[in-house]
Amino acid sequence: MNAFVAIDLPALLAALLALVACGTLGGWLVLRKEAMAGDAIAHAVLPGLVGGYLVAGSRSPVAMLGGAAVAGVASVLLAAFVRRRARTDAGTALGIVFTAMFALGVVLLETQGARQVDLDPECVLFGSLETLFVVRGEGEGWLGALPREVWTLAAAAVVAVLLSVAFAKELAALAFDRASARISGAAPRWLEPLFLAATSAAIVLAFEAVGSVLVIALLACPALLGAPFARSAAGQIALGLAIALPLAAGAYFLAAHAPVALGVRTSLGAAGMISAALALAVPAVHLGSSALARFSRRPA
């Protein structure tokens, strides 16, 4: 088994699967002008992770991911409550909630002994892509030896794509005119809770592997990359993913191999490099699209 399969492939697969899961569902959040909801969930899972550890007494994936899922859903419900009671806009309510939840998570992390099991703020922010390896036992193929995070993210990506394909028209109706979609029956009432639950699950599963910084970038950037070229809601999400996937792969290889190739000792985090590449690509794509449109309108 070569070094690429053992070291690079698991991390690359995890990053790309997280991009598909979060980018697909996050695209609908962008269209709904609720990208901050994903940001809130990504920050709010931290106290849930710590709470799951404290309840289980160990880094049990079931307990910690369960706690994170509860915290993510609670953050959305709490933001809705703050918005109604304080009569403020959605962005302000979400900003209050995710800041408070993330601060609570950091306090619990520092005071309750969770750092003793390597659950530290750096891991929370930047994830653990560099720690995902293929460890193959005797007689076991490399596919079966892929880390658990790859398989859970694959499941999240499949659910995200299937949900978006099956209910593209309904999700588009909710994105552009939620009130009319509910009144007219263009979207069933159970679809929005299902969508929020799937989004929370995708964020929680991605958070474990890639960290909160990359999760936030994955939620918003793909849809923004596809915006200048799309003619439909689903097309914007699909085009965004088509642009973001090679960008993310290239950024991963740059982070993993550029320091060695250049002979420098500075290491580059894969999650941070992918986040930076996607974030820089958004204005570049929009500026390039605007310049191309102006050039095409010039008289011959």
C-alpha positions in Angstrom: 0.0 0.0 0.0 1.6 3.3 -1.1 1.8 6.5 0.9 -1.0 8.2 -1.1 -3.5 5.5 -0.2 -2.4 5.3 3.4 -2.0 9.0 4.2 -3.5 11.3 1.6 -6.5 9.4 0.4 -8.5 9.2 3.7 -8.0 13.0 4.4 -8.8 14.0 0.9 -11.9 11.8 0.8 -13.1 13.2 4.1 -12.6 16.8 2.9 -14.4 16.2 -0.4 -17.3 14.3 1.1 -17.7 17.0 3.8 -17.8 19.5 0.9 -20.6 17.6 -0.9 -22.6 17.1 2.3 -22.3 20.7 3.6 -22.1 22.4 0.2 -25.3 20.8 -1.0 -27.4 21.6 2.0 -25.6 24.9 2.7 -26.5 26.0 -0.8 -30.2 25.9 0.1 -29.4 28.0 3.3 -27.6 30.5 1.1 -30.6 30.7 -1.2 -32.8 31.2 1.9 -30.5 34.0 3.0 -29.9 32.0 6.2 -26.2 31.0 5.8 -25.7 32.3 9.4 -27.9 29.4 10.6 -25.2 27.0 9.5 -22.6 29.1 11.2 -24.6 29.0 14.4 -24.9 25.2 14.3 -21.2 24.8 13.5 -20.3 26.9 16.6 -23.1 25.5 18.8 -22.0 21.9 18.5 -18.9 22.6 20.7 -20.8 22.5 24.1 -22.7 19.4 22.8 -19.4 17.6 22.1 -18.0 18.4 25.5 -21.4 17.5 27.2 -21.4 14.2 25.4 -17.9 13.5 26.7 -18.8 14.4 30.2 -21.9 12.2 30.2 -20.1 9.2 28.6 -16.8 9.7 30.4 -14.9 8.9 27.2 -14.7 10.0 23.6 -17.6 7.7 22.6 -18.6 8.7 19.0 -22.3 8.0 19.7 -22.4 10.1 22.9 -20.4 13.1 21.5 -22.1 13.2 18.2 -25.4 12.8 19.9 -24.6 15.7 22.2 -23.5 17.8 19.2 -26.7 17.1 17.3 -28.8 18.1 20.3 -26.8 21.3 20.7 -27.1 22.1 17.0 -30.9 21.7 16.9 -31.2 23.6 20.2 -29.3 26.6 18.8 -31.7 26.9 15.9 -34.7 26.7 18.2 -33.1 29.2 20.7 -32.4 31.6 17.9 -36.0 31.5 16.8 -37.1 32.1 20.4 -34.7 35.1 20.7 -35.9 36.5 17.4 -39.6 36.3 18.5 -39.1 37.6 22.0 -36.6 40.4 21.3 -38.3 41.3 17.9 -35.0 41.4 16.2 -33.8 40.2 12.8 -32.6 36.6 12.2 -28.9 37.6 11.8 -28.8 39.3 15.1 -30.5 36.5 16.9 -28.2 33.9 15.4 -25.1 36.0 16.2 -26.2 36.2 19.8 -26.9 32.5 20.1 -23.8 31.0 18.3 -21.5 33.4 20.2 -23.0 32.4 23.5 -23.0 28.7 22.7 -19.4 28.7 21.4 -18.2 30.6 24.5 -20.0 28.1 26.7 -18.3 25.3 24.9 -14.8 26.8 25.4 -15.5 27.4 29.1 -16.6 23.7 29.5 -13.6 22.6 27.5 -11.2 24.4 29.8 -12.8 23.8 33.1 -14.2 20.2 33.0 -11.1 18.2 32.1 -12.2 17.4 28.5 -8.8 18.5 27.3 -7.3 15.4 28.9 -8.6 13.3 26.0 -7.2 15.5 23.3 -10.4 17.5 22.7 -8.7 20.9 22.4 -9.7 24.2 20.8 -7.2 23.8 18.0 -8.8 20.5 17.0 -12.2 22.1 17.2 -11.3 24.9 14.9 -9.2 23.1 12.3 -10.4 19.5 12.6 -8.3 16.4 12.4 -7.7 15.7 8.7 -4.0 15.1 9.2 -4.8 12.3 11.7 -6.9 10.2 9.3 -4.9 7.2 8.1 -5.6 3.8 6.5 -4.6 1.2 9.1 -5.0 -2.1 7.3 -5.0 -5.4 9.1 -3.7 -8.7 7.8 -5.9 -9.8 4.9 -7.9 -6.6 4.8 -8.2 -4.4 1.8 -7.6 -0.7 2.0 -11.2 0.1 1.3 -12.4 -1.6 4.5 -9.6 0.0 6.5 -10.7 3.6 5.8 -11.4 5.6 8.9 -14.9 5.8 10.4 -15.1 9.5 9.6 -14.9 8.8 5.8 -17.9 6.4 6.0 -20.0 8.7 8.1 -19.3 11.6 5.8 -20.1 9.4 2.8 -23.5 8.7 4.3 -24.1 12.4 5.0 -23.2 13.3 1.4 -25.6 10.6 0.0 -28.4 11.9 2.2 -27.8 15.5 1.2 -27.7 14.8 -2.5 -30.8 12.5 -2.4 -32.8 15.0 -0.3 -31.9 17.9 -2.7 -32.7 15.9 -5.8 -36.0 14.5 -4.5 -37.3 17.8 -3.2 -35.5 20.4 -5.4 -38.7 22.2 -6.4 -40.1 22.2 -2.8 -36.8 23.4 -1.3 -36.6 26.2 -4.0 -40.2 27.3 -3.1 -39.2 27.5 0.6 -36.0 29.4 -0.3 -37.6 32.1 -2.4 -41.1 32.5 -0.7 -41.5 30.5 2.4 -44.8 31.9 3.5 -46.4 31.3 0.1 -45.0 27.8 -0.1 -46.5 26.9 3.2 -49.9 28.5 2.4 -50.2 27.1 -1.1 -48.9 23.6 -0.1 -46.1 23.8 -2.6 -43.8 22.4 0.2 -45.0 19.9 2.8 -44.8 21.1 6.4 -42.5 18.3 7.4 -39.9 19.1 4.8 -38.4 22.1 6.6 -37.8 20.3 9.9 -36.3 17.4 7.9 -34.0 19.7 6.0 -32.8 21.4 9.2 -32.2 18.0 10.8 -30.2 16.8 7.8 -28.2 20.0 7.8 -27.5 19.7 11.5 -26.4 16.1 11.1 -24.1 17.0 8.1 -22.5 19.8 10.1 -22.0 17.7 13.1 -20.4 14.8 11.2 -18.2 17.2 9.2 -17.2 19.1 12.3 -15.6 16.0 13.8 -13.2 15.6 10.8 -12.6 19.1 9.4 -13.3 21.5 12.2 -15.6 24.6 12.5 -13.5 26.9 10.2 -13.8 24.6 7.2 -17.4 23.6 7.9 -18.4 27.3 7.7 -16.6 27.7 4.4 -18.1 24.6 3.0 -21.6 25.7 3.8 -21.5 29.1 2.0 -18.7 29.1 -0.6 -19.9 26.5 -3.1 -23.3 28.1 -3.7 -21.6 31.5 -4.1 -19.1 30.1 -6.6 -22.0 28.8 -8.8 -24.1 32.0 -8.5 -22.8 33.9 -11.5 -23.4 31.1 -13.9 -26.6 29.4 -12.7 -30.1 29.7 -14.2 -31.8 27.7 -11.4 -31.5 27.1 -7.7 -30.5 23.4 -8.2 -28.1 24.5 -11.0 -26.4 27.0 -8.7 -25.7 24.3 -6.1 -24.5 21.8 -8.7 -22.3 24.3 -10.5 -20.9 25.5 -7.2 -19.9 21.9 -6.2 -18.3 21.3 -9.6 -16.1 24.4 -9.1 -15.4 23.8 -5.4 -14.4 20.1 -5.6 -11.2 20.5 -7.7 -10.4 23.7 -5.8 -10.5 21.8 -2.5 -8.5 18.9 -3.9 -5.8 21.2 -5.2 -5.7 23.1 -1.9 -5.3 19.9 0.0 -2.3 18.8 -2.1 -0.8 22.3 -1.8 -1.0 22.1 2.0 0.3 18.5 2.1 3.2 18.7 -0.3 4.2 22.3 -1.0 6.3 22.7 2.1 8.3 19.6 1.3 8.7 20.5 -2.4 9.9 24.0 -1.5 12.2 22.7 1.2 10.7 24.8 4.0 9.9 23.7 7.6 6.6 25.5 7.9 3.6 23.1 7.9 0.3 24.1 6.4 -3.0 22.8 7.7 -5.2 21.2 5.1 -8.5 22.6 6.5 -7.2 26.1 6.6 -5.7 25.9 3.1 -9.0 24.6 1.7 -11.0 27.3 3.5 -8.6 30.0 2.2 -8.8 28.7 -1.4 -12.6 28.6 -1.4 -12.9 32.0 0.2 -10.5 33.6 -2.2 -12.2 31.9 -5.2 -15.6 33.5 -4.4 -14.6 37.2 -5.2 -12.3 36.0 -8.0 -15.2 34.2 -9.7 -17.6 37.1 -9.3 -15.1 39.7 -10.5 -14.2 37.4 -13.5 -17.8 37.0 -14.3 -18.5 40.7 -14.2 -15.5 41.5 -16.4 -16.5 38.8 -18.9 -20.1 40.2 -19.0 -18.8 43.7 -19.7 -16.5 42.5 -22.4 -19.2 40.6 -24.1 -21.4 43.7 -24.2 -18.8 45.8 -26.0 -19.7 46.6 -29.6 -17.7 44.7 -32.2 
